[in-house]
Amino acid sequence: MKRVYLPLLLIVIVVLEGTAMDFLPKEWLTSSFYFIPHWVLVVLVYVAIFYDYDSTYYCVLYGIIFGLLVDIVYTDMLGVYMFTYGLVLYSIHGLKRILHSNWLVTTLLTVVAVVCADVIVYVLYSIIRETDITWYTYVYKMLLPTLVANVVFALLLLPLLPRKLNDWAESHLEKSTSV
């Protein structure tokens, strides 16, 4: 039963990601800054750090699946978030191998993941001419506010999620090796 908890959590996060803008004050929404919630990516970074072992790649698998779900639900272009989340989470999983898992490294890897994912999405949309925003405008009005908002979300999850993910990983390992 505990194997179902993580996908259910990610489904709830996908739904909440769509309503994230409703929680912000109206003044922020009418400003010229744009916040893009990458909550699924943030949770999957936690999965990469606290759930996956060096030989398992659940974060990449869930990144591809839920990236496609984000594409289907929230964008007009299929495959952009699927590709981006898979690539970024594979890189984060590799970086996790050489760094210790503590709150500072978790925050740093979250920053790297959000920046890389957002820049890759911007570049892909620029290549296919879905956006015509200049680089300076993108960094100042979209990337920095997006980074701040997602790091705040990651810091809010920090006291709750790592311990739960460790418990789920241990029970998942016990179940798979007990047969």
C-alpha positions in Angstrom: 0.0 0.0 0.0 2.8 2.4 0.7 3.9 2.2 -2.9 0.8 4.1 -3.8 1.5 7.1 -1.5 4.2 8.7 -3.7 2.1 8.7 -6.9 -0.9 9.9 -5.0 1.1 12.7 -3.5 2.4 13.7 -6.9 -1.2 13.7 -8.3 -2.3 16.0 -5.5 0.7 18.3 -6.2 -0.1 18.5 -9.9 -3.7 19.6 -9.0 -2.5 22.1 -6.4 0.1 23.4 -8.9 -2.7 24.6 -11.1 -4.4 26.5 -8.3 -1.2 28.0 -7.0 -1.9 31.4 -8.5 -5.2 31.6 -6.6 -3.2 31.7 -3.3 -1.2 34.8 -4.3 -2.3 38.3 -3.5 -4.0 40.1 -6.3 -1.3 42.8 -6.4 1.3 40.2 -7.3 -0.8 38.8 -10.1 -1.4 42.2 -11.7 2.3 43.1 -11.6 4.6 42.5 -14.5 6.4 39.6 -12.8 5.4 36.0 -13.5 5.6 33.0 -11.1 5.6 29.6 -12.6 5.0 26.9 -10.0 7.3 23.9 -10.5 6.0 22.1 -7.4 6.1 18.6 -9.1 9.8 19.2 -9.9 10.5 20.3 -6.3 8.9 17.2 -4.9 10.7 15.0 -7.3 14.0 16.6 -6.3 13.2 15.5 -2.8 12.4 12.1 -4.2 15.8 12.0 -5.9 17.6 12.9 -2.7 15.6 11.1 0.0 13.8 8.2 -1.7 16.0 7.0 -4.5 19.1 4.9 -3.9 22.1 5.1 -6.2 20.8 2.2 -8.2 17.2 3.3 -8.5 15.8 6.0 -10.7 12.2 6.5 -9.5 12.6 10.3 -9.7 13.4 10.1 -13.4 10.5 7.7 -14.1 8.0 9.9 -12.1 9.6 13.0 -13.7 8.8 11.7 -17.2 5.3 10.5 -16.2 4.2 13.6 -14.3 6.0 15.9 -16.7 3.8 14.5 -19.4 0.8 15.0 -17.2 1.8 18.6 -16.7 2.1 18.9 -20.5 -1.3 17.4 -21.0 -3.1 19.5 -18.3 -1.4 22.9 -18.4 0.4 23.4 -21.7 -0.4 23.3 -25.4 2.9 21.5 -26.3 3.3 17.8 -25.5 6.7 16.6 -24.4 8.4 19.8 -23.2 8.0 19.3 -19.5 8.3 15.5 -19.9 11.7 15.9 -21.5 12.8 18.7 -19.2 11.8 17.0 -15.9 13.4 13.7 -17.0 16.7 15.3 -18.0 16.9 17.6 -15.0 16.1 14.9 -12.5 18.6 12.5 -14.1 21.2 15.2 -13.5 20.1 15.9 -10.0 20.2 12.1 -9.2 23.8 12.1 -10.4 24.7 15.2 -8.3 23.1 13.6 -5.3 25.7 10.8 -5.5 28.6 13.1 -4.8 26.9 15.4 -2.2 25.6 14.6 1.2 21.8 14.9 1.8 21.3 17.8 4.3 19.1 20.9 4.1 21.7 23.1 2.4 22.4 20.6 -0.3 18.7 20.0 -0.8 18.0 23.7 -1.2 21.0 24.0 -3.6 19.8 21.1 -5.7 16.3 22.5 -5.7 17.7 25.9 -7.0 19.7 24.1 -9.7 16.8 22.0 -10.8 14.3 24.9 -11.0 16.7 27.1 -12.8 17.8 24.4 -15.3 14.2 23.3 -15.9 12.9 26.8 -16.4 15.7 27.8 -18.7 15.3 24.6 -20.8 11.6 25.2 -21.2 12.3 28.8 -22.2 14.9 27.7 -24.7 12.7 25.0 -26.2 9.8 27.5 -26.5 12.1 30.0 -28.1 13.4 27.5 -30.6 9.8 26.6 -31.7 8.9 30.3 -31.6 6.2 29.9 -28.9 7.7 32.9 -27.1 9.4 36.1 -28.2 10.5 37.4 -24.7 14.1 38.6 -24.6 16.6 36.9 -22.4 16.9 39.9 -20.1 13.1 40.2 -19.7 12.9 36.5 -19.1 15.5 36.4 -16.4 14.3 39.5 -14.6 10.5 39.1 -14.8 10.1 35.3 -14.9 13.1 33.3 -13.8 13.9 35.1 -10.6 10.3 35.3 -9.3 9.8 31.7 -10.3 13.0 30.7 -8.4 12.1 32.6 -5.3 8.5 31.2 -5.2 9.7 27.6 -5.7 12.5 27.8 -3.2 9.9 29.1 -0.6 7.7 26.1 -1.4 10.8 23.8 -1.1 11.6 25.3 2.3 8.1 24.8 3.5 8.3 21.1 2.6 11.7 20.6 4.2 10.5 19.8 7.8 7.8 17.3 6.5 8.8 15.5 3.3 12.3 14.1 3.8 11.5 11.9 6.8 8.4 10.6 5.1 10.3 9.8 1.9 13.0 8.0 3.9 10.3 5.9 5.6 8.6 5.0 2.3 11.9 4.1 0.7 12.8 1.8 3.6 9.5 0.0 3.5 9.7 -0.2 -0.3 13.1 -1.8 0.0 12.0 -4.2 2.7 9.0 -5.4 0.6 11.1 -5.9 -2.5 13.9 -7.9 -0.7 11.6 -10.0 1.5 10.4 -12.2 -1.4 
